[in-house]
Amino acid sequence: MNGRIFQLNISPGGVPKLPIREARVDRLGLAGDGHAHPKVHGGPERAVCLLSLELIQMLQAEGHPIWPGSTGENVTFTGLDPAVLAPGIRLALGDEVIVQLTRATEPCRFIAGSFLDGAFRRIDHDKHPGITRWYASVEREGTIRVAQPVLIM
């Protein structure tokens, strides 16, 4: 199953994360990306946050004002079925980076602006399985760029 990187996103901390063309990825995530709440975001097991463009588009079709980066994901990908993602899945991002999904993220009130009536739990994996962002650890560091492939390993 093949996908591609649609957008890369960073911020000094908090949301939204804004688009960049390429990023160096190390064990703690994308260079230049900060975390406003490091007790719940960042660190080796939560180094990279990923979200499907198709899920964003589905949520937009429901009327939610979400866009790539607005919920804090670092990698917005397209072309992979989000229903097949689960903890332990390994993804090759571009030619160099390998990440392993560690867990679904826990949505928080800081992303409420991306949802009708502030309903940020719309991307809560426990309430809506498969409709979520994913945290990943970095197994192999490197550089990633927009439009590079995303492959399930």
C-alpha positions in Angstrom: 0.0 0.0 0.0 1.6 3.3 -1.1 0.9 6.8 -0.1 2.8 10.1 -0.1 3.6 13.0 2.1 1.1 15.7 1.4 2.3 18.3 3.9 4.9 18.7 6.6 4.0 20.9 9.6 5.9 22.5 12.5 5.4 25.2 15.1 7.4 26.6 18.0 4.7 25.0 20.2 1.0 24.6 20.0 -1.4 24.7 17.1 -1.7 25.3 14.3 1.4 23.8 12.9 2.4 25.5 9.7 3.7 24.0 6.4 7.3 23.5 5.4 8.8 21.8 2.3 11.3 19.5 4.1 12.5 18.6 7.5 15.3 16.8 9.2 13.8 14.1 11.5 15.7 12.8 14.5 14.7 10.7 17.5 12.7 13.6 19.0 10.9 14.6 15.8 11.0 17.3 13.1 13.7 19.9 13.5 12.2 23.3 14.4 9.1 21.7 16.0 8.3 22.6 19.6 5.7 21.4 22.1 3.7 23.7 24.3 2.9 20.9 26.7 5.9 18.5 26.8 4.3 16.3 29.4 1.7 15.1 26.9 3.4 15.8 23.5 6.9 15.1 22.2 9.5 12.7 23.5 10.8 9.5 21.9 7.5 7.7 21.9 5.6 10.7 20.6 8.2 12.2 18.3 6.1 12.5 15.1 2.3 13.0 14.8 0.6 11.8 11.6 -2.8 12.4 10.1 -4.5 11.3 6.9 -5.5 13.9 4.4 -8.5 11.7 3.5 -9.7 12.0 7.1 -9.3 15.7 7.1 -11.3 15.9 3.9 -14.0 13.6 5.4 -14.2 15.9 8.4 -14.4 19.0 6.2 -17.3 17.3 4.3 -19.0 17.1 7.7 -18.6 20.8 8.1 -15.6 20.9 10.4 -13.1 23.8 9.8 -10.1 21.5 10.0 -7.1 21.9 7.6 -3.7 20.2 7.3 -1.7 21.2 10.4 -4.6 22.7 12.3 -4.8 19.7 14.8 -1.0 19.6 15.3 0.1 16.8 13.1 3.7 16.9 11.7 3.0 14.7 8.7 -0.2 14.9 6.7 -0.2 11.9 4.4 -2.4 10.8 1.6 -3.1 7.5 -0.2 -3.0 5.1 2.8 -6.1 3.6 4.2 -6.2 5.0 7.8 -8.2 2.0 8.9 -5.1 -0.3 8.6 -3.0 1.8 10.9 -2.4 0.6 14.4 0.3 0.6 17.1 3.4 -1.3 15.9 2.9 -0.5 12.2 6.2 0.8 10.6 6.1 3.4 7.9 8.9 4.5 5.6 8.6 8.3 5.1 10.6 9.2 2.0 13.9 7.5 1.2 15.5 7.7 4.7 13.1 8.0 7.6 11.4 5.0 9.3 8.8 5.5 12.1 6.8 3.1 14.1 3.3 4.0 15.2 3.1 3.9 19.0 -0.5 5.0 19.8 -3.4 7.0 18.8 -3.2 10.6 20.1 -5.5 11.8 22.8 -7.3 14.9 21.4 -7.4 18.0 23.6 -9.3 21.2 23.9 -6.5 23.2 22.2 -7.6 21.8 18.8 -11.3 22.6 19.4 -11.2 25.4 16.8 -10.8 22.7 14.1 -14.3 21.3 14.9 -17.9 22.3 14.7 -19.1 23.4 18.2 -15.6 22.6 19.5 -16.2 18.8 19.2 -12.6 17.8 19.2 -13.5 14.3 20.4 -14.5 13.7 16.7 -10.9 12.4 16.3 -10.9 10.3 19.5 -9.8 6.8 18.5 -11.7 5.3 21.4 -15.0 6.9 20.3 -14.4 6.8 16.6 -12.0 4.0 15.8 -9.6 4.8 12.9 -10.5 8.5 12.9 -7.4 9.8 14.7 -3.9 11.2 14.6 -1.1 8.8 15.4 2.1 9.2 17.4 5.2 7.5 16.2 8.7 6.9 17.4 11.6 7.4 15.0 13.6 4.2 14.1 15.8 5.7 11.4 16.6 9.4 11.2 16.9 11.4 8.0 15.3 14.1 5.9 11.7 14.0 4.5 10.2 16.2 1.8 6.7 17.0 0.6 5.5 14.5 -2.2 7.9 11.7 -1.1 6.4 8.2 -0.7 4.9 6.8 2.5 5.1 3.0 2.6 3.8 0.5 5.1 6.6 -1.8 5.9 
